[in-house]
Structure formats: structure tokens, C-alpha cells
Amino acid sequence: MIKEEIIQHINKLRKEKNAIILAHYYQEPEIQDIADFVGDSLALAQWAAKTTADIIVLCGVHFMGETAKILSPLKRVFVPDLAAGCSLADSCPADQFEEFINAHPDHTVISYVNTTAAVKALTDIVVTSTNARQVVESLPENEKIIFGPDKNLGDYINKLTGREMLLWDGVCHVHAQFSLDRIIALMKEYPDALMLAHPECPKYLLEIADHVGSTSSILKFATTSEKKQFIVATEAGILHQMQKENPDKLFIPAPPEDATCACNECFYMKMNTLEKLYLCLKNERPEILVDEETRVKAVKPIERMLEISARYGL
């Protein structure tokens, strides 16, 4: 089928099945354009919690589908490609993380949302890059904290808050492989451009950035800024929404170490396609399932996150 036919079928199926399509900013542009809602991890979790749809199709990676299922156990949750994983989530196996926690029994456990349901079930509070600082600052200053799995985000939050959280040694492969030399060359080529970076990036990039924030924060900053040129150090999928909302501005993707690539993309995010989305709705698979014991444990830290986020208006 041609693209237009696939879109027609998707629209017909989601109406017939009372389905909602949620897409992360890192998805392909055509998936972002057909989604009912596009956002970052926090926004997708919030939408999953409040939707009245019978079916949720989460166009993102596996842990995002798990989060939606944890929050909406009576709804059926699907992802277009079950193999769409996450290098950061994979860097934190639940059994190893549990050993780490048991070795530090007097610590509060804060886990980044980019984790499996099994890791969330071991956690006291889940955070996103949007609300991590607020969550940490909501705890007493002398509280001992384990933060996982992203060490770059954890190190950044330590710097902002003056805490000394114990960090799990994990990274996102996309944000970890930006080339400092190539970015500096871009900054010289575009001297008027502001550098925008996601806090999953290494410290040496965050130190030269004009703005550090989540994908939604980066989008908002670029939209409200009077500047016209931006170098963007996060997954290149966000540039689609940035350009849609700011057609008169120039957005330059920060390049990775690989000299053959001009932008940095997540292989897993790009596994979802329009055709897979159509087949997912048509066949109602692959479905995300989370056993009830894990779900009950995992929902508590997510609910704490949503409560704190609401308190701060995030």
C-alpha cells in the first residue's frame, strides 16, 4: 500500500477500536504527524494515565509501552515493534540493580523512567529528565539516594542540587556518542547559534551548552527564544517538531563521532514505521504485558513522580 492508503486505514481502525496513538518526539516524522499526542516520556505517561481509549498504541520503545500498561492495567497496550528496546534500560538489568540496592540498604532509590518494569518495581520514585531535579529537591537534604541508570543525568542533577547521589553506571548510546570536536566546529561555522543539549549528554557537552533540558524543554526554549539558529544535541527526531513550530528558524543536528553521519538517531526509535503501526492496530499485536505483582510494585514510584510533577506544575 502507498503511504496515503496506510494513513487512511490507520485512521479508520483507531476510530473503530477506540484507540489512541501516542508518539515520542524521537519517532519518524510521519508517525509524529499521525499521532493523537506527541511528547516526551513524562507527557506520554500522563496521557496514558488519563486516556479513556480502550487501546493505547505507544509509538516509542518497549519501556514506554510498559509504563503505559502499568498506569492503565485495564487497557490493552501495544507497540508497533516489540524489538524496539533502549540501550539505557538494557544497561541496568533488574537482578544487578537489586544487588546494588541491597548493598546500600539505607538509600532511597530514584530511577529514571528509561528502565524496565522490573527495575521500576525496585524503585521508590521514578523520574524523567523534566522533573528529576524537582523530585530530588523534594527530599530532605541529608537523604541518601541511589540514582540510576543514567550516570550523566545523575551527575548533572548532583551539580544542580549539590547532592552526592550514588550513581548507577549506565548511559544512553545516542547521547553518549556526540562528537565534541564536530560540535565545536559547528559552533564556529554558526557563531550566532545557541547550543541546546539533553542532560543525558556527557558533562563536557553540558558545560558548553546554552540550554540543558528534556526534549520538551529544548522545544519550548527554541520556540520562545529570539535567536534564529540552534545546534541541537539530542536524538534528531525532535527537529521535526522544532521545525514545524518554528519554520523561520534553523535547527542543526549535533553530529556523532561517526564521521559519515550528520545527525544522531536512535536505531530503536526508528524501528517503528507507519506500516508496522497499521499492522499493530489491525492485528492487535504485539501487546505489552506486565505481570500483576510487578505492576503493583512499579505503579507506586510512577504515581509518586506524577504527584510531585503536578505539585510543581510540570
C-alpha positions as CSV (number, residue, x, y, z in Angstrom):
1,M,0.0,0.0,0.0
2,I,1.1,3.6,-0.6
3,K,1.5,5.9,2.3
4,E,-1.8,7.7,1.9
5,E,-3.7,4.4,2.0
6,I,-1.9,3.3,5.1
7,I,-2.8,6.5,6.8
8,Q,-6.5,6.1,5.8
9,H,-6.5,2.5,7.3
10,I,-4.9,3.7,10.5
11,N,-7.5,6.5,10.9
12,K,-10.3,4.1,10.2
13,L,-9.0,1.4,12.7
14,R,-8.4,3.8,15.6
15,K,-11.9,5.2,15.3
16,E,-13.5,1.7,15.1
17,K,-11.4,0.4,18.0
18,N,-11.4,3.5,20.2
19,A,-7.7,3.5,20.1
20,I,-5.3,6.4,20.8
21,I,-1.8,6.7,19.3
22,L,0.9,8.2,21.4
23,A,4.3,9.0,19.9
24,H,7.6,10.1,21.3
25,Y,9.5,13.1,19.9
26,Y,12.1,10.7,18.5
27,Q,9.8,8.8,16.2
28,E,9.8,9.2,12.4
29,P,8.0,12.4,11.2
30,E,5.1,10.6,9.6
31,I,4.4,8.8,12.9
32,Q,4.5,12.0,14.8
33,D,2.1,13.6,12.3
34,I,-0.5,10.9,12.6
35,A,-0.3,10.5,16.4
36,D,-3.1,11.8,18.7
37,F,-0.4,13.1,21.0
38,V,3.4,13.7,20.7
39,G,5.6,14.3,23.7
40,D,8.4,13.2,26.0
41,S,8.4,10.4,28.5
42,L,6.6,12.4,31.2
43,A,3.9,13.7,28.9
44,L,3.3,10.2,27.4
45,A,3.0,8.7,30.9
46,Q,0.5,11.4,31.9
47,W,-1.6,10.9,28.7
48,A,-1.5,7.1,29.2
49,A,-2.9,7.6,32.8
50,K,-5.8,9.8,31.7
51,T,-6.9,8.5,28.4
52,T,-10.4,7.0,28.0
53,A,-9.4,4.9,25.0
54,D,-9.7,1.1,25.1
55,I,-6.5,0.6,23.2
56,I,-3.2,2.5,23.6
57,V,-0.6,2.2,20.8
58,L,2.6,3.6,22.1
59,C,5.0,4.6,19.3
60,G,8.2,4.6,21.2
61,V,10.3,2.0,22.8
62,H,9.4,-1.0,25.0
63,F,9.8,0.6,28.4
64,M,7.3,3.3,27.4
65,G,4.7,0.7,26.5
66,E,5.4,-0.9,29.9
67,T,4.9,2.4,31.6
68,A,1.5,2.9,29.9
69,K,0.4,-0.6,30.8
70,I,1.5,-0.1,34.5
71,L,-0.7,3.0,34.6
72,S,-3.6,1.6,32.7
73,P,-3.9,-2.2,33.6
74,L,-7.4,-2.5,32.2
75,K,-6.5,-1.1,28.8
76,R,-4.7,-3.0,26.1
77,V,-1.3,-1.5,25.2
78,F,0.6,-2.2,22.0
79,V,3.8,-1.1,20.4
80,P,4.4,-1.4,16.6
81,D,7.7,-3.3,17.1
82,L,8.3,-5.3,20.2
83,A,12.1,-5.3,19.4
84,A,12.2,-1.5,19.9
85,G,14.3,-1.5,23.1
86,C,16.5,1.0,24.8
87,S,20.3,0.9,25.4
88,L,19.9,2.8,28.6
89,A,17.3,0.4,30.0
90,D,19.4,-2.5,28.8
91,S,22.4,-1.1,30.8
92,C,20.5,-1.7,34.0
93,P,19.4,-5.4,34.4
94,A,17.0,-5.8,37.3
95,D,18.9,-8.5,39.1
96,Q,22.2,-6.5,39.1
97,F,20.4,-3.3,40.1
98,E,18.8,-5.2,43.0
99,E,22.2,-6.3,44.2
100,F,23.4,-2.7,44.0
101,I,20.4,-1.6,46.1
102,N,20.9,-4.3,48.7
103,A,24.5,-3.2,49.1
104,H,23.2,0.2,50.1
105,P,20.1,-0.5,52.2
106,D,19.8,2.9,53.7
107,H,19.3,4.7,50.4
108,T,16.2,6.0,48.7
109,V,16.1,4.6,45.1
110,I,15.3,7.0,42.3
111,S,15.1,5.5,38.8
112,Y,15.0,7.3,35.5
113,V,11.8,6.4,33.5
114,N,14.1,4.8,30.9
115,T,14.0,1.4,32.7
116,T,12.2,-1.8,32.6
117,A,9.1,-2.5,34.7
118,A,11.2,-4.9,36.8
119,V,13.6,-2.1,37.7
120,K,10.7,0.3,38.4
121,A,9.4,-2.3,40.8
122,L,12.6,-2.0,42.8
123,T,12.3,1.8,42.9
124,D,11.0,4.4,45.4
125,I,10.4,7.2,42.9
126,V,10.6,7.3,39.1
127,V,11.8,10.5,37.4
128,T,12.1,11.9,33.9
129,S,14.7,14.5,32.7
130,T,11.9,17.0,33.0
131,N,11.2,16.5,36.7
132,A,14.4,14.8,38.1
133,R,15.7,18.0,39.8
134,Q,12.4,18.8,41.5
135,V,12.0,15.2,42.7
136,V,15.5,15.2,44.2
137,E,15.0,18.6,45.8
138,S,11.7,17.4,47.3
139,L,13.6,15.0,49.5
140,P,15.5,16.1,52.7
141,E,19.0,17.4,52.0
142,N,20.6,14.7,54.1
143,E,18.7,11.8,52.4
144,K,21.0,9.2,50.9
145,I,20.0,8.5,47.3
146,I,20.7,5.9,44.7
147,F,20.1,7.3,41.2
148,G,20.0,5.1,38.1
149,P,20.6,4.2,35.4
150,D,21.9,7.3,33.6
151,K,25.1,8.5,35.2
152,N,25.2,11.6,33.0
153,L,21.8,12.8,34.1
154,G,22.6,11.8,37.7
155,D,25.8,13.8,37.6
156,Y,24.0,16.8,36.2
157,I,21.3,16.7,38.9
158,N,24.1,16.3,41.6
159,K,25.6,19.5,40.2
160,L,22.3,21.4,40.2
161,T,21.2,20.3,43.7
162,G,24.5,20.0,45.5
163,R,23.7,16.4,46.3
164,E,26.0,13.4,46.2
165,M,23.7,10.7,44.9
166,L,25.2,7.3,44.3
167,L,25.0,6.7,40.6
168,W,24.5,3.6,38.5
169,D,27.0,3.4,35.6
170,G,24.6,3.5,32.6
171,V,24.4,5.7,29.5
172,C,22.2,6.2,26.5
173,H,24.2,5.3,23.4
174,V,22.7,8.1,21.4
175,H,23.6,10.9,23.8
176,A,26.9,9.3,24.7
177,Q,28.3,9.4,21.2
178,F,28.1,13.0,20.3
179,S,31.4,14.4,18.9
180,L,32.8,17.3,20.9
181,D,35.2,18.3,18.1
182,R,32.5,18.2,15.4
183,I,30.1,20.2,17.6
184,I,32.8,22.8,18.3
185,A,33.4,23.1,14.5
186,L,29.6,23.7,14.0
187,M,29.7,26.4,16.7
188,K,32.5,28.1,14.8
189,E,30.6,27.7,11.5
190,Y,27.4,29.1,13.1
191,P,28.6,31.7,15.6
192,D,25.1,33.0,16.3
193,A,23.6,29.6,17.0
194,L,22.7,28.6,20.6
195,M,23.8,25.1,21.7
196,L,20.9,23.0,23.2
197,A,21.7,19.8,25.0
198,H,19.8,16.9,26.7
199,P,21.1,16.1,30.2
200,E,21.8,12.6,29.2
201,C,24.8,14.0,27.3
202,P,28.3,13.8,28.8
203,K,29.4,16.6,31.2
204,Y,31.8,18.1,28.6
205,L,28.9,18.9,26.3
206,L,26.6,20.2,29.0
207,E,29.3,22.6,30.1
208,I,29.3,24.3,26.6
209,A,25.5,24.3,26.2
210,D,23.5,27.5,26.3
211,H,20.5,25.5,27.5
212,V,20.2,22.0,29.1
213,G,16.8,20.3,29.3
214,S,14.5,17.5,28.3
215,T,13.2,17.2,24.8
216,S,10.1,19.2,25.7
217,S,12.2,21.8,27.4
218,I,14.5,22.1,24.4
219,L,11.5,22.5,22.1
220,K,10.0,25.2,24.4
221,F,13.3,27.1,24.7
222,A,13.8,27.2,20.9
223,T,10.3,28.3,20.4
224,T,10.4,31.2,22.9
225,S,13.9,32.3,22.1
226,E,14.5,35.3,19.8
227,K,17.5,33.6,18.3
228,K,17.2,32.0,14.9
229,Q,19.8,29.3,14.8
230,F,20.3,26.3,17.2
231,I,22.6,23.4,17.4
232,V,20.6,20.5,18.9
233,A,22.4,17.8,20.9
234,T,19.7,15.1,21.4
235,E,18.1,12.5,19.1
236,A,17.4,14.1,15.8
237,G,13.7,13.2,15.8
238,I,12.9,16.3,17.9
239,L,13.9,18.5,15.0
240,H,10.7,17.7,13.2
241,Q,8.5,19.3,15.9
242,M,11.0,22.1,16.3
243,Q,10.8,23.0,12.6
244,K,7.0,22.6,12.5
245,E,6.6,25.1,15.3
246,N,9.4,27.4,14.1
247,P,9.5,27.4,10.3
248,D,11.6,30.6,10.2
249,K,14.4,29.1,12.4
250,L,17.4,26.9,11.6
251,F,17.9,23.7,13.6
252,I,21.3,21.9,13.2
253,P,21.6,18.4,14.5
254,A,24.7,17.8,16.6
255,P,26.8,15.1,14.9
256,P,28.0,11.8,16.4
257,E,31.6,10.6,16.4
258,D,30.9,8.6,13.2
259,A,32.2,10.9,10.5
260,T,29.8,9.5,7.9
261,C,26.7,10.8,9.9
262,A,25.4,14.3,10.1
263,C,22.9,13.6,12.8
264,N,22.4,11.3,15.7
265,E,19.5,8.9,15.7
266,C,18.2,6.1,17.9
267,F,18.1,2.9,16.0
268,Y,15.4,1.5,18.3
269,M,13.1,4.5,18.0
270,K,13.3,4.3,14.2
271,M,12.2,0.6,14.2
272,N,8.6,1.8,14.3
273,T,7.1,2.6,10.9
274,L,3.7,3.6,9.5
275,E,3.2,0.1,8.1
276,K,4.0,-1.5,11.5
277,L,1.6,0.9,13.2
278,Y,-1.1,-0.1,10.8
279,L,-0.5,-3.9,11.3
280,C,-0.4,-3.3,15.0
281,L,-3.8,-1.8,15.0
282,K,-5.2,-4.3,12.5
283,N,-3.9,-7.5,14.2
284,E,-3.8,-6.1,17.8
285,R,-0.3,-7.2,18.4
286,P,2.4,-7.1,19.6
287,E,0.9,-6.5,23.0
288,I,2.7,-5.2,26.1
289,L,2.0,-7.4,29.2
290,V,3.2,-6.8,32.7
291,D,2.6,-9.4,35.4
292,E,0.4,-8.0,38.2
293,E,2.9,-8.4,41.0
294,T,5.4,-6.4,39.1
295,R,2.8,-3.8,38.0
296,V,1.6,-3.2,41.6
297,K,5.1,-2.6,42.8
298,A,6.0,-0.5,39.7
299,V,3.0,1.8,39.8
300,K,3.7,3.3,43.2
301,P,7.0,5.1,42.2
302,I,5.4,6.3,39.0
303,E,2.4,7.7,40.9
304,R,4.8,9.5,43.3
305,M,6.5,11.0,40.2
306,L,3.2,12.2,38.8
307,E,2.2,13.7,42.2
308,I,5.4,15.6,42.5
309,S,5.2,16.8,38.9
310,A,1.7,18.1,39.5
311,R,2.9,19.9,42.6
312,Y,5.5,21.7,40.5
313,G,3.2,22.3,37.5
314,L,5.3,20.1,35.2
